[in-house]
Amino acid sequence: RRGMHRFFLASALPATGGAVDLSPLRHQLLRVLRARPGDRVLLLDGCGFEYVTELEAVDGRETTGRVLEKRRTTGEPRIHVTLWQCALKADKMEWVLQKGTELGVSRFVPVISERTIVRPASALVRKYERWRTIVREAAEQSGRGLLPELAEPLAYADAVRQADGVRLLPWEGAGGAPGLSERFVRATGGAEGQTRIDLLVGPEGGLSAAEAQEAVAAGWGLTTLGPRTLRAETAALAAVAVVMALAGEMGPGAPQVVGGPTASQA
């Protein structure tokens, strides 16, 4: 299975035995992969299913295939992690989107905070076409079955009030607050069952004390990622990795669930 290239296809996919138009993938199949008739690829419908497809024609005039098998994907985590990432400079934000997708983030929400460098929201929205491509390619590469959502940017005050799961805020000024591992286990019981996790990570300059207190007032739990000060992009990915590991998503027997999780409050 890992040997086959994976592609999300926006058009509806047929049942087993049906023909499928692969013209949206023509450039990748013909020019990049130099695929030939008889080669097989995995097509993804974005709903948690993958379709083993054999190429029938791959040329400049026609690119088609036939579905051999439909099956559920196995790369989706059972927990739903939303990363509320205060917007970063272009390369750093792209890194967080790519690696966050690989680690299993289900939803990204760019947040405009006090020290966010890239603003206003319209400046972020202009980057969305590229960002969605980065997320899609990372999902294909990493074996995801669902495309992570890239939500519209939100002002900080709106963001901290919209989260509805277990809300965790790693902050370098948290002092004696519990570490992320302790806070997560205390809030979720080790993520028994399906759980919504919200992670809020500040921008390059960090969150101000007033912003941290605003989040606490809205129900976020302050936590730390240890005694070292991490860059924003490092903190985001470290936090996601810790949560995924504690939820049992980083081992060979990680459970796989396709579909929306049940919300759980901290």
C-alpha positions in Angstrom: 0.0 0.0 0.0 2.8 2.4 0.9 4.3 1.9 -2.5 1.4 3.5 -4.3 1.2 7.3 -4.8 -1.8 8.9 -3.1 -4.0 11.7 -4.6 -7.0 13.5 -3.3 -9.5 13.9 -6.1 -12.2 16.5 -5.9 -14.6 14.8 -8.3 -16.9 11.9 -7.2 -15.2 8.5 -7.4 -17.0 5.5 -8.9 -17.8 2.1 -7.3 -15.4 -0.8 -7.7 -15.0 -1.6 -11.5 -16.0 1.9 -12.5 -13.9 4.2 -14.8 -12.5 7.4 -13.5 -11.3 10.5 -15.2 -7.8 11.3 -14.1 -7.2 14.4 -16.2 -6.8 16.7 -13.1 -3.7 14.5 -12.2 -2.4 14.4 -15.8 0.7 16.6 -15.2 1.7 14.7 -12.0 1.1 11.3 -13.5 2.6 12.0 -16.9 5.4 14.5 -16.3 6.4 14.0 -12.7 5.9 10.3 -12.1 6.1 9.2 -15.7 3.4 6.7 -15.0 2.3 4.1 -17.5 -0.9 2.0 -18.1 -1.0 -0.8 -15.6 0.5 1.3 -12.8 -1.6 1.7 -9.7 -2.4 4.7 -7.5 -4.6 5.4 -4.5 -7.3 8.0 -5.0 -8.7 9.6 -1.9 -12.3 11.0 -1.7 -11.7 13.2 1.4 -14.4 11.2 3.3 -12.2 8.5 4.7 -12.0 6.1 1.8 -9.3 5.2 -0.6 -9.7 3.7 -4.1 -7.0 1.4 -5.5 -7.0 2.5 -9.2 -5.2 1.0 -12.2 -4.2 3.4 -14.9 -5.6 2.6 -18.3 -4.4 5.6 -20.4 -1.8 8.1 -19.6 -0.9 10.5 -22.4 -1.4 14.1 -23.5 -4.9 13.4 -24.8 -6.4 11.1 -22.2 -5.7 10.1 -18.6 -8.1 7.5 -17.2 -8.1 4.6 -14.8 -10.4 1.9 -13.3 -11.2 1.4 -9.7 -10.2 -2.0 -8.4 -11.0 -1.7 -4.8 -12.6 0.7 -2.3 -11.5 0.6 1.3 -11.3 2.7 4.4 -8.2 4.7 5.1 -6.2 3.9 8.2 -4.2 7.2 8.7 -6.7 9.2 10.7 -6.3 9.7 14.4 -9.2 9.0 16.7 -8.7 12.4 18.5 -9.6 15.7 16.7 -6.9 18.3 17.3 -7.4 21.9 16.3 -4.3 24.0 16.2 -5.1 27.7 16.9 -1.8 29.1 15.6 -1.1 32.8 15.9 0.0 33.6 12.4 3.7 33.3 11.7 6.0 34.5 8.9 5.4 32.7 5.6 8.1 30.0 5.8 7.3 29.2 9.5 3.6 29.1 9.0 4.0 26.8 6.0 6.3 24.5 8.1 3.6 24.3 10.8 0.9 23.5 8.3 2.9 20.8 6.6 4.3 19.1 9.7 1.1 19.5 11.7 -0.8 17.7 8.9 1.7 14.9 9.0 1.4 14.6 12.8 -2.4 14.4 12.6 -3.9 17.9 13.1 -7.5 17.9 11.9 -8.1 21.7 11.8 -5.9 24.8 11.6 -7.1 28.2 12.6 -4.8 31.1 11.9 -5.1 33.7 14.7 -4.2 37.4 14.7 -2.8 38.3 18.1 -1.2 41.4 19.6 2.3 40.5 18.4 1.3 38.8 15.1 3.5 40.2 12.3 1.4 39.3 9.3 -1.9 41.2 9.4 -4.7 42.0 8.6 -6.8 38.9 8.0 -6.9 39.8 4.2 -3.1 39.4 4.0 -3.4 35.9 5.4 -6.3 34.9 3.1 -4.2 35.7 0.1 -1.9 32.9 1.1 -4.7 30.3 1.4 -4.3 28.8 -2.1 -0.7 28.0 -1.4 -1.5 26.8 2.1 -4.2 24.5 1.0 -1.8 22.9 -1.5 0.8 22.4 1.2 -1.8 20.8 3.5 -3.1 18.5 0.6 0.3 17.3 -0.4 1.3 16.7 3.2 -1.9 14.7 3.7 -1.3 12.6 0.6 2.4 12.0 1.6 1.6 11.0 5.2 -1.3 8.6 4.5 -4.1 10.8 5.8 -7.7 9.9 4.7 -9.3 13.3 5.4 -8.0 16.7 4.4 -7.4 18.9 7.5 -9.6 22.0 7.5 -8.0 25.4 7.1 -10.4 27.8 8.7 -10.7 31.5 8.2 -8.4 33.7 10.2 -9.8 35.0 13.5 -8.9 37.9 15.8 -7.4 36.6 19.1 -10.5 37.6 21.2 -12.8 35.6 18.9 -10.5 32.6 18.7 -10.2 32.0 22.5 -14.0 32.1 22.8 -14.8 29.8 19.9 -12.9 26.7 21.0 -15.1 24.0 22.4 -12.9 21.1 23.3 -10.1 20.4 25.9 -8.4 23.8 25.7 -4.6 23.8 26.2 -2.3 26.8 26.0 1.4 26.2 26.2 2.9 29.6 27.3 6.5 30.4 28.2 5.2 32.7 31.0 3.1 30.0 32.7 5.6 29.6 35.5 4.4 26.8 37.9 1.6 25.6 35.7 1.4 21.9 35.0 3.4 20.5 32.1 1.5 19.7 28.9 1.5 15.9 29.6 0.1 16.3 33.1 -2.5 18.9 32.0 -3.6 16.6 29.1 -4.0 13.5 31.2 -5.8 15.4 33.9 -8.3 16.9 31.4 -8.9 13.8 29.3 -8.2 10.8 31.5 -5.7 9.8 28.8 -8.0 10.5 25.9 -10.3 7.6 26.6 -12.9 7.6 23.8 -13.0 10.3 21.1 -11.9 13.7 22.2 -11.6 17.2 20.9 -8.3 18.9 21.7 -7.6 22.6 21.2 -4.0 23.8 21.2 -3.3 27.6 21.2 0.2 28.6 20.3 1.5 32.2 20.2 3.4 34.1 17.4 7.1 34.8 17.1 7.0 37.3 19.9 4.8 35.2 22.2 1.5 36.1 23.8 1.3 39.0 26.2 0.3 38.4 29.9 -3.0 40.1 29.2 -3.7 37.7 26.3 -2.8 34.7 28.4 -5.2 35.9 31.1 -7.9 36.5 28.5 -7.6 32.9 27.4 -7.7 31.6 31.0 -10.9 33.6 31.5 -12.4 31.9 28.5 -11.6 28.4 29.8 -8.1 27.7 28.5 -5.7 25.8 30.7 -2.2 27.2 30.9 0.6 24.7 30.5 4.3 24.5 29.8 6.6 22.6 27.4 9.5 22.5 29.8 12.2 24.9 31.0 13.5 25.8 27.5 12.1 28.6 25.5 10.9 27.2 22.1 10.4 29.1 18.9 6.7 29.4 18.0 6.9 26.8 15.2 8.8 24.4 17.4 6.3 24.8 20.2 3.4 24.1 17.9 4.7 20.9 16.6 6.1 19.8 20.0 2.7 20.3 21.5 0.9 18.3 18.8 3.4 15.5 19.0 3.0 15.3 22.8 -0.8 15.2 22.6 -0.7 12.5 19.8 1.7 10.4 21.8 -0.3 10.6 25.0 -3.5 9.7 23.0 -1.8 6.5 21.8 -1.5 7.8 18.2 2.3 7.4 17.8 2.5 3.6 18.2 2.0 0.7 15.8 -1.3 -0.2 17.3 -2.9 3.3 17.2 -6.7 3.0 16.8 -8.2 4.4 13.7 -11.5 6.1 13.5 -13.0 8.0 10.5 -15.5 10.6 11.3 -16.2 13.5 13.7 -15.2 13.0 17.4 -17.4 13.7 20.4 -16.5 17.0 22.1 -15.1 16.8 25.6 -14.6 19.8 27.9 -11.7 20.4 30.1 
